[in-house]
Amino acid sequence: MKLANIELPQKINLNKIDLFFNGAAIRSKFFIQTYIISLYCAEKITDEKLAINSNIERSLRMQIITPLATSKAVSENIQNGMKDGLGSLYHQQKELVEDLRKVIEQSGVQYKDTIDIYYTSKGELKLYKNEGEIYVNKDGKLFAETIFNMYVGKQPKDKKIKEALLKGF
């Protein structure tokens, strides 16, 4: 599949696990295409509950496609999304959200970079930048559920993106 003139791989390998393309869409903000969001899974996922709550190895991959992106802008967008997604639980997870923001800023994420938000079958949440591991949270279940819920939950950021991610190619 090709989006924004970028060929999306049918398979990626993270954490020594093959993950297969499940679906993808372009996220826009203020009429500017900002990133491609893709779902890669060890098994096909077409159900939102599996995408959010299962122990299936899976990754939300963000490919930054706007030259306007800076590591600070990317980290603030993720932080704001997490804040909205966690709601009243935000204060319990505030330190972890802040750690995540700092890691993204310090890694220098920018235009043409890829971020993988990867959930392992062991309940870990890992972040990869351009397929290099930059963060591990050994107790990442709530974090992962929140992030996946933002894109494929009952009230996603964008319903069209949810549908595209859960196509199960």
C-alpha positions as CSV (number, residue, x, y, z in Angstrom):
1,M,0.0,0.0,0.0
2,K,1.2,3.5,-0.8
3,L,0.1,6.7,1.1
4,A,1.5,10.2,0.6
5,N,3.9,8.7,-2.0
6,I,5.4,6.4,0.7
7,E,5.3,2.7,0.2
8,L,4.2,1.0,3.5
9,P,6.0,-2.3,4.1
10,Q,3.8,-5.5,4.4
11,K,6.0,-6.7,7.3
12,I,8.2,-5.1,9.9
13,N,10.3,-6.7,12.6
14,L,10.4,-5.2,16.0
15,N,11.6,-6.9,19.2
16,K,12.6,-9.9,17.0
17,I,8.9,-10.4,16.1
18,D,7.4,-10.2,12.6
19,L,4.5,-7.8,12.5
20,F,2.2,-7.6,9.5
21,F,0.5,-4.7,8.0
22,N,-3.1,-4.4,9.2
23,G,-4.2,-1.0,8.0
24,A,-3.1,2.7,7.6
25,A,-4.4,6.2,7.1
26,I,-3.1,9.8,7.0
27,R,-3.6,12.0,10.0
28,S,-4.1,15.7,9.2
29,K,-4.1,18.7,11.4
30,F,-5.4,22.1,10.2
31,F,-5.5,20.8,6.6
32,I,-1.8,19.7,6.8
33,Q,-1.0,16.0,6.4
34,T,1.2,15.4,9.5
35,Y,1.8,11.7,9.7
36,I,0.8,8.3,8.4
37,I,-0.5,6.0,11.1
38,S,-0.3,2.3,10.5
39,L,-1.2,-0.7,12.6
40,Y,1.1,-3.7,12.4
41,C,0.3,-7.0,14.3
42,A,1.5,-10.5,14.8
43,E,-2.1,-11.6,14.0
44,K,-4.8,-9.9,11.9
45,I,-6.9,-7.6,14.0
46,T,-10.3,-6.3,12.8
47,D,-11.9,-5.9,16.2
48,E,-11.4,-2.8,18.4
49,K,-11.4,-4.8,21.6
50,L,-8.5,-7.0,20.4
51,A,-6.7,-3.9,19.1
52,I,-6.9,-2.3,22.6
53,N,-6.9,-5.1,25.2
54,S,-5.3,-8.2,23.7
55,N,-1.8,-9.5,24.3
56,I,-1.3,-9.8,20.5
57,E,2.1,-8.2,19.7
58,R,1.2,-5.0,17.8
59,S,2.6,-1.6,16.9
60,L,1.1,1.8,16.0
61,R,3.6,3.2,13.5
62,M,3.8,6.9,12.9
63,Q,5.7,8.1,9.8
64,I,6.2,11.9,10.1
65,I,5.4,13.4,6.7
66,T,5.4,17.1,7.3
67,P,8.5,19.2,7.1
68,L,7.0,21.3,9.9
69,A,7.5,18.6,12.4
70,T,9.9,19.1,15.3
71,S,10.6,16.7,18.2
72,K,9.0,19.2,20.5
73,A,5.8,19.4,18.4
74,V,5.6,15.6,18.1
75,S,6.1,15.1,21.8
76,E,3.5,17.7,22.7
77,N,1.0,16.1,20.4
78,I,1.5,12.7,21.9
79,Q,1.4,14.2,25.4
80,N,-1.9,16.0,24.7
81,G,-3.4,12.9,23.1
82,M,-2.4,10.8,26.2
83,K,-3.8,13.5,28.5
84,D,-7.2,13.4,26.6
85,G,-7.1,9.6,26.4
86,L,-6.3,9.0,30.1
87,G,-8.9,11.5,31.4
88,S,-9.1,11.2,35.2
89,L,-6.3,8.6,35.2
90,Y,-3.9,11.2,33.8
91,H,-2.6,12.2,37.2
92,Q,-1.7,8.6,38.0
93,Q,0.2,8.3,34.8
94,K,1.6,11.9,34.6
95,E,5.2,10.9,35.3
96,L,5.1,8.2,32.6
97,V,3.6,10.6,30.1
98,E,6.3,13.1,30.9
99,D,9.0,10.5,30.5
100,L,7.6,9.6,27.1
101,R,7.5,13.3,26.1
102,K,11.2,13.7,27.2
103,V,12.3,10.6,25.3
104,I,10.7,11.7,22.1
105,E,12.2,15.2,22.4
106,Q,15.7,13.9,23.3
107,S,15.6,11.4,20.4
108,G,15.2,14.3,18.0
109,V,12.1,13.0,16.1
110,Q,11.5,15.0,13.0
111,Y,10.4,15.0,9.4
112,K,10.8,11.6,7.7
113,D,11.3,9.8,11.0
114,T,9.3,6.7,12.0
115,I,8.0,6.1,15.6
116,D,6.7,2.7,16.6
117,I,4.6,2.5,19.7
118,Y,4.9,-1.2,20.3
119,Y,3.0,-3.4,22.8
120,T,4.5,-6.8,23.6
121,S,2.7,-10.0,24.7
122,K,4.5,-9.6,28.1
123,G,2.7,-6.2,28.7
124,E,5.6,-4.0,27.9
125,L,5.3,-0.8,26.0
126,K,8.3,0.0,23.8
127,L,9.1,3.0,21.6
128,Y,11.3,2.8,18.5
129,K,12.6,5.6,16.4
130,N,13.5,4.4,12.9
131,E,13.4,0.8,14.3
132,G,15.9,1.5,17.1
133,E,14.6,1.1,20.6
134,I,14.5,4.3,22.6
135,Y,12.1,3.5,25.5
136,V,10.8,0.6,27.5
137,N,8.0,0.6,30.1
138,K,7.8,-2.9,31.7
139,D,4.3,-2.2,33.0
140,G,2.9,-0.6,29.8
141,K,-0.6,-2.1,29.7
142,L,-2.6,1.0,30.7
143,F,-0.4,3.2,28.6
144,A,-0.8,0.9,25.5
145,E,-4.6,0.6,26.0
146,T,-4.8,4.4,26.2
147,I,-2.8,4.9,23.0
148,F,-4.6,2.2,21.0
149,N,-7.9,3.5,22.3
150,M,-7.2,7.0,20.9
151,Y,-7.1,5.5,17.4
152,V,-9.4,2.5,17.4
153,G,-11.6,2.8,20.5
154,K,-15.3,3.6,20.7
155,Q,-14.6,7.4,20.4
156,P,-11.4,7.6,18.3
157,K,-9.7,10.8,17.2
158,D,-10.9,10.1,13.7
159,K,-13.5,7.4,12.7
160,K,-12.0,7.0,9.2
161,I,-8.6,6.3,10.7
162,K,-10.1,3.7,13.0
163,E,-11.8,1.9,10.0
164,A,-8.6,2.1,8.0
165,L,-6.4,0.6,10.8
166,L,-8.8,-2.3,11.4
167,K,-9.1,-3.4,7.8
168,G,-7.0,-6.4,8.5
169,F,-5.2,-6.6,5.1
